[in-house]
Amino acid sequence: LKEAKRLEEEGNKVLKLNIGNPAPFGFDAPDEILVDVIRNLPTAQGYCDSKGLYSARKAIMQHYQARGMRDVTVEDIYIGNGVSELIVQAMQALLNSGDEMLVPAPDYPLWTAAVSLS
């Protein structure tokens, strides 16, 4: 991090790929998605199933079934609000008190916290 900061201070452009925000890299939402979001706002009140929106889970299931994963079902699919939520869910589902887990270093800070909390 010190080296990246030094390079930035010298006027070099540093791409921060660790933040998880794709917009600065030109990955904007396509217009058809923006139109659909705006069109569906009136019915997008409240919460959906904790596993994620059923229609989205079904589309994911169909995608993988079409690619040969015939056994996947809608109930196998969980959609999160981002990778952080899914990391915590996976850790809490897989780890028991006293389990050990190898975490790479340097690591994504959430991994260490998620292991500790799980």
Buried (B, 14 or more C-beta within 10 A) or exposed (E): EEEEEEEEEEEEEEEEEEEEEEEEEEEEEEEEEEEEEEEEEEEEEEEEEEBBEEEBBEEBBEEBEEEEEEEBEBEEBBBBEEEBEEBBBBBEEEBEEEEEEEEEEEEBEBBEBBBEEB
